[in-house]
Amino acid sequence: MGLTDDHKDRCEAWGLDAHRIPKHVAIIMDGNGRWAKERGESRVFGHMNGIDSVRSSVEGALELGVQHLTLYAFSTENWSRPVEEVNALMDLLVETLVTEVTELADKGVRLRTIGDIGALPESCQLQLRKAEESTAHQSRLNLILALSYSSKWEMVEAVKSIIEEGKTADEISVEVISSHLTTREIPDPELMIRTSGEHRISNFLLWQMAYTEFYFTPVLWPDFGKEAFIGAIRDFQNRERRFGGLLDTNHNVEAK
């Protein structure tokens, strides 16, 4: 979907350049547990309140014309958390999908997933399939949930797939590897946001984020609202992206 007058007006209202909005934003949603602990509540309480921040980020992405929003919802490492927390997270995922999918579709959001989805409980897989099917025709925003995901797992699976196809060493290229990743139909993210003050990417889109701009904020995820999301976009627009090249006086990227 192209840039509309509505997107331009909304970007102008926020003091943003509508022509420099990142097409793909990825978010590591961190800090639910600490947010809940500060309030004397269980970690699950934090996860529940984090849903509001998901809504806010989706709203911000739609308002500015972001085309792809990837949320790191559950990593393969998260399976090592206490069983009660994992079960509660799976139940919350199902409940959220059931209650939110119609509204997402009405807003033009297409839901997609990446990760080892087969490792999720059958109830989660069922609701994910239903949500993906019912929003498949939407095109305003691709909302991509990374579930049971890790970048190392993804790359191992890509290598296995390439070997199974019988490709020779001479046939291996950046393009071939990219085409075997779970994100093969999605452009690489231009901006990655991580909340809660941690400064690492935790096995998330390692291949895809070779030239991504990183934005780290101390704000805990349940407190990350639309204004915070737009603030990250504003920070992104204040940077010069050279991709290993040099900028001339007109801010055009030159070759290395």
C-alpha positions as CSV (number, residue, x, y, z in Angstrom):
1,M,0.0,0.0,0.0
2,G,1.5,3.4,-1.0
3,L,1.8,6.5,1.0
4,T,-1.5,8.3,1.4
5,D,-2.4,11.9,2.1
6,D,-3.6,10.7,5.5
7,H,-0.2,9.2,6.3
8,K,1.5,12.4,5.2
9,D,-0.8,14.6,7.3
10,R,-0.3,12.4,10.4
11,C,3.5,12.3,9.9
12,E,3.5,16.1,9.6
13,A,1.5,16.4,12.8
14,W,4.2,14.4,14.6
15,G,7.0,16.3,13.0
16,L,8.1,13.4,10.8
17,D,9.2,13.1,7.2
18,A,6.6,10.9,5.6
19,H,9.1,9.8,2.9
20,R,11.6,8.5,5.5
21,I,9.3,6.2,7.5
22,P,10.9,2.8,7.9
23,K,9.1,0.1,5.9
24,H,9.9,-2.5,8.5
25,V,10.2,-2.1,12.2
26,A,11.1,-4.9,14.6
27,I,10.5,-4.8,18.3
28,I,11.9,-6.9,21.2
29,M,9.2,-6.4,23.8
30,D,11.1,-6.7,27.0
31,G,10.4,-5.7,30.6
32,N,7.0,-7.2,31.4
33,G,8.3,-9.2,34.3
34,R,10.1,-6.2,35.9
35,W,7.1,-4.0,35.3
36,A,4.9,-6.5,37.2
37,K,7.5,-7.0,40.0
38,E,7.6,-3.3,40.6
39,R,3.8,-3.5,41.3
40,G,4.0,-6.6,43.5
41,E,2.3,-8.7,40.8
42,S,3.1,-11.9,38.9
43,R,5.0,-11.9,35.6
44,V,1.8,-12.9,33.9
45,F,0.2,-9.7,35.0
46,G,3.0,-7.9,33.1
47,H,2.4,-9.9,30.0
48,M,-1.3,-9.1,30.1
49,N,-0.6,-5.4,30.4
50,G,1.9,-5.6,27.6
51,I,-1.0,-6.3,25.2
52,D,-1.9,-2.7,25.4
53,S,1.5,-1.7,24.1
54,V,1.1,-4.1,21.2
55,R,-2.1,-2.3,20.3
56,S,-0.4,1.1,20.6
57,S,2.5,0.0,18.4
58,V,0.2,-1.4,15.7
59,E,-1.8,1.9,15.9
60,G,1.4,3.9,15.5
61,A,2.6,1.8,12.6
62,L,-0.8,2.2,10.8
63,E,-0.9,5.9,11.4
64,L,2.6,6.5,10.0
65,G,2.5,4.0,7.1
66,V,4.9,1.4,8.4
67,Q,4.4,-1.6,6.2
68,H,5.8,-4.4,8.3
69,L,5.9,-4.7,12.1
70,T,7.7,-7.8,13.6
71,L,7.2,-8.5,17.3
72,Y,9.5,-10.9,19.2
73,A,6.7,-12.5,21.2
74,F,8.2,-15.8,22.3
75,S,11.8,-17.1,21.8
76,T,12.9,-20.7,21.8
77,E,14.8,-19.8,25.0
78,N,11.6,-18.8,26.6
79,W,10.5,-22.5,26.8
80,S,12.9,-22.8,29.8
81,R,10.8,-20.4,31.9
82,P,8.5,-21.9,34.6
83,V,5.8,-24.1,33.2
84,E,3.1,-22.0,34.8
85,E,4.3,-18.8,33.0
86,V,4.7,-20.6,29.7
87,N,1.2,-22.0,29.9
88,A,-0.2,-18.6,30.9
89,L,1.5,-17.0,27.9
90,M,0.1,-19.6,25.5
91,D,-3.4,-19.1,26.9
92,L,-3.0,-15.3,26.6
93,L,-1.9,-15.7,23.0
94,V,-5.0,-17.8,22.1
95,E,-7.3,-15.4,24.0
96,T,-5.8,-12.3,22.3
97,L,-6.0,-13.8,18.9
98,V,-9.6,-14.7,19.4
99,T,-10.6,-11.3,20.6
100,E,-8.4,-9.1,18.4
101,V,-8.4,-10.8,15.0
102,T,-11.6,-9.2,13.7
103,E,-10.5,-5.7,14.7
104,L,-7.1,-6.3,13.1
105,A,-8.8,-7.3,9.8
106,D,-11.0,-4.2,10.0
107,K,-8.0,-2.0,10.2
108,G,-6.3,-3.7,7.3
109,V,-3.8,-5.7,9.3
110,R,-2.5,-9.0,8.0
111,L,-1.2,-11.4,10.7
112,R,1.7,-13.6,9.9
113,T,4.0,-15.8,12.0
114,I,7.7,-16.9,11.9
115,G,9.4,-19.5,14.1
116,D,9.0,-23.1,15.0
117,I,5.2,-22.9,15.1
118,G,4.9,-26.7,15.3
119,A,6.4,-26.5,18.9
120,L,3.4,-24.5,20.1
121,P,0.3,-26.2,21.7
122,E,-2.2,-27.4,19.2
123,S,-4.8,-24.8,20.4
124,C,-2.3,-22.0,19.6
125,Q,-1.5,-23.4,16.2
126,L,-5.2,-23.6,15.4
127,Q,-5.9,-20.0,16.4
128,L,-2.8,-18.8,14.5
129,R,-3.9,-20.6,11.3
130,K,-7.4,-19.1,11.6
131,A,-6.1,-15.6,12.2
132,E,-3.7,-15.8,9.3
133,E,-6.4,-17.1,7.0
134,S,-9.0,-14.5,8.0
135,T,-6.5,-11.6,7.5
136,A,-4.7,-13.0,4.5
137,H,-6.4,-10.4,2.1
138,Q,-5.4,-7.4,4.2
139,S,-2.5,-5.2,3.0
140,R,-2.2,-2.0,5.1
141,L,0.2,-3.6,7.6
142,N,1.9,-7.0,7.9
143,L,2.0,-7.8,11.7
144,I,4.5,-10.6,12.1
145,L,4.7,-12.5,15.4
146,A,8.0,-14.3,16.1
147,L,6.9,-17.3,18.1
148,S,9.1,-20.1,19.3
149,Y,11.7,-18.2,17.3
150,S,15.4,-18.0,17.4
151,S,17.7,-16.8,14.6
152,K,20.1,-19.6,15.0
153,W,17.3,-22.1,14.7
154,E,16.1,-20.3,11.6
155,M,19.6,-20.4,10.0
156,V,20.1,-24.1,10.8
157,E,16.7,-24.9,9.2
158,A,17.7,-22.8,6.1
159,V,21.0,-24.7,5.8
160,K,19.1,-28.1,6.1
161,S,16.7,-26.9,3.4
162,I,19.5,-25.9,1.0
163,I,21.3,-29.2,1.5
164,E,18.1,-31.1,0.8
165,E,17.7,-29.2,-2.5
166,G,21.1,-30.5,-3.5
167,K,22.7,-27.2,-4.1
168,T,26.5,-27.1,-4.6
169,A,28.9,-24.8,-2.8
170,D,29.2,-22.6,-5.9
171,E,25.4,-22.1,-5.9
172,I,25.4,-20.7,-2.4
173,S,24.9,-16.9,-2.2
174,V,23.4,-14.3,0.0
175,E,20.2,-14.4,-2.1
176,V,19.9,-18.2,-1.8
177,I,20.3,-18.1,2.0
178,S,17.8,-15.2,2.3
179,S,15.3,-17.1,0.2
180,H,15.3,-20.0,2.7
181,L,14.7,-18.0,5.8
182,T,11.2,-17.7,7.4
183,T,11.3,-14.0,6.4
184,R,11.9,-14.6,2.7
185,E,8.9,-12.6,1.7
186,I,9.6,-9.7,4.1
187,P,12.1,-6.9,3.6
188,D,14.9,-6.6,6.2
189,P,14.0,-4.3,9.1
190,E,15.4,-0.8,9.0
191,L,14.7,-0.2,12.7
192,M,14.9,-2.5,15.7
193,I,13.5,-1.2,19.0
194,R,14.2,-2.9,22.3
195,T,12.6,-1.8,25.5
196,S,13.6,-2.2,29.2
197,G,17.2,-0.9,29.0
198,E,18.9,-4.1,27.8
199,H,21.4,-3.6,25.0
200,R,21.4,-6.9,23.1
201,I,19.4,-8.5,20.3
202,S,18.9,-11.9,21.9
203,N,19.0,-14.2,18.9
204,F,16.5,-12.1,17.0
205,L,16.8,-11.7,13.2
206,L,20.6,-11.9,13.2
207,W,20.9,-12.3,9.4
208,Q,18.2,-9.8,8.6
209,M,19.5,-7.0,10.9
210,A,23.0,-6.6,9.2
211,Y,22.2,-2.9,8.5
212,T,19.4,-2.3,10.9
213,E,19.4,0.8,13.1
214,F,19.1,-0.1,16.8
215,Y,17.0,1.9,19.3
216,F,17.3,1.0,22.9
217,T,15.1,2.6,25.5
218,P,14.8,2.1,29.3
219,V,11.0,2.1,29.1
220,L,9.5,-1.2,30.2
221,W,7.3,-2.7,27.6
222,P,3.9,-2.2,29.3
223,D,4.7,1.5,29.4
224,F,5.7,1.7,25.7
225,G,2.8,3.6,24.1
226,K,2.2,5.1,20.7
227,E,4.1,8.3,21.5
228,A,7.2,6.2,22.5
229,F,6.9,4.2,19.2
230,I,6.7,7.5,17.2
231,G,9.7,8.8,19.3
232,A,11.8,5.8,18.1
233,I,10.8,6.7,14.5
234,R,11.9,10.3,15.1
235,D,15.2,9.1,16.4
236,F,15.6,6.9,13.3
237,Q,15.0,9.9,11.1
238,N,17.8,11.9,12.8
239,R,20.4,9.3,11.8
240,E,22.4,9.1,8.6
241,R,22.2,5.6,7.0
242,R,25.3,4.9,4.9
243,F,25.3,1.1,4.5
244,G,29.1,1.1,4.6
245,G,29.4,3.9,2.0
246,L,30.0,7.7,2.3
247,L,27.6,10.6,2.2
248,D,28.2,13.4,-0.2
249,T,27.2,17.0,0.6
250,N,23.7,16.3,-0.6
251,H,23.4,13.3,1.8
252,N,23.3,10.7,-1.0
253,V,25.1,7.4,-0.4
254,E,28.2,7.0,-2.4
255,A,30.0,3.7,-3.1
256,K,32.6,2.4,-0.7
